[in-house]
Every structure is written in C-alpha cells, then in structure tokens.
Amino acid sequence: MVHFGWSLKSFLDVVEEEKAIMVQLEGIVCQAIAHVLQHRIMDYYEEVLSLLYSVTCSQISQPVWGSLQLIYEVFNDDGFDFFTEMLPCLHNFLVNDTDAFLSSPNNLEIVYTMCRKVLLSNTGEDPESHAAKLLECVIIQCRGKLDNIMPKLLEPALERLTKEIKTSELRQMCLQVKVLSLPPNSR
C-alpha cells in the first residue's frame, strides 16, 4: 500500500488541474482514506494524510468533508502524535472553503479542540507552534465572523504563554494570536 499510496499521490498531483478526472478519483481516494482512518491503520496515516492534502489543495467537495471528522477521531484515539502531519489538511479545510467550514459549527470546534489539546499538553514546542499558527489562520480567515467566540479562540494561546517557552517561534505565534484578536483600531 505504501508504494501504491505514493504513486496515487503522484498521479493526483499530475492530474490536479483536470477537474473531471479529479472528481472521479476523489471517490476512490476518499474510500481509501476512510478505510485507513476508520480501522486505525497507523502505519498508513502519513500516506493517507498526504493523499487527503492532495484532494483538498484547490477545492473541497462534499464527500471529502467527512474526512475532517475522521481526522478528529483518529487524533483523539491514537493519532495525537500525527498532529503536524494533519495540519496541512486542517489548513486546507479552513482556507479553501471557509464558508463551508463555518457552515457547520462542528468543523470549527474540531480545529479549536485539536489546537487547544496540543497547546496545553506539553507535546513539544514545534507542534505547539503549529497549533498556534492554525489558530492564527482561523482568526485571519474568519475575521468578523467569529467575534462572539474570540475569547475562546484566544484562551489556549494565552494559557500557553503562562508556561515556560524556550523558543521565540512559539512565543511569537501565541502573541500573534493575541494581537489578531484585538479590534483593528486597537493594534
């Protein structure tokens, strides 16, 4: 499967501009992704996340949205250590169809909960920086649409700032979340 996974990803990269072909392949790819994630076949997480990234690079079709919930379930069960590999897919779900992302409150809750767990779990500053960066992307991408929950989005980054930070990158990412949460005339 590893060889097949990588050759399928390469093929997807080649035909990415051919929308009709991508639509047909997407169903097959989604089935493979769902199978690996539902059956918790950890040996193939990186490959299926790479495939998922490929099918979410330019647009996100309705069948692909189900993968977001599967990523979340895997993250909570046994995939916590794969957060960094999940991040490009999470980012694509957020930025490539923001309106659809926001149309289901569950989508935002998934991303928030994952970022919060990473930021507050002492996983290491690299994944924590990535989680803060994703929160920053949420704030930027959804500006004006999340004002009512801004304090909730801000909370994990502020809480992480109260603990020891060794790298300037993590400190900077958490502070950027704070700055972006301020009203534009306050910055």
Residue, then its C-alpha position, 0 to 999 in steps of 0.5 A: m500500500v505504501h508504494f501504491g499510496w505514493s504513486l496515487k499521490s503522484f498521479l493526483d498531483v499530475v492530474e490536479e488541474e483536470k477537474a473531471i478526472m479529479v472528481q472521479l478519483e476523489g471517490i476512490v481516494c476518499q474510500a481509501i482514506a476512510h478505510v485507513l482512518q476508520h480501522r486505525i491503520m497507523d502505519y498508513y496515516e502519513e500516506v493517507l494524510s498526504l493523499l487527503y492534502s492532495v484532494t483538498c489543495s484547490q477545492i473541497s467537495q462534499p464527500v471529502w468533508g467527512s474526512l475532517q471528522l475522521i481526522y478528529e477521531v483518529f487524533n483523539d484515539d491514537g493519532f495525537d502524535f500525527f498532529t503536524e502531519m494533519l495540519p496541512c489538511l486542517h489548513n486546507f479545510l479552513v482556507n479553501d472553503t471557509d464558508a463551508f467550514l463555518s457552515s457547520p459549527n462542528n468543523l470549527e470546534i474540531v480545529y479549536t479542540m485539536c489546537r487547544k489539546v496540543l497547546l496545553s499538553n506539553t507535546g513539544e514546542d514545534p507542534e505547539s507552534h503549529a497549533a498556534k499558527l492554525l489558530e492564527c489562520v482561523i482568526i485571519q480567515c474568519r475575521g468578523k465572523l467569529d467575534n462572539i467566540m474570540p475569547k475562546l479562540l484566544e484562551p489556549a494561546l494565552e494559557r500557553l504563554t503562562k508556561e515556560i517557552k524556550t523558543s521565540e517561534l512559539r512565543q511569537m505565534c501565541l502573541q500573534v494570536k493575541v494581537l489578531s484578536l484585538p479590534p483593528n483600531s486597537r493594534 
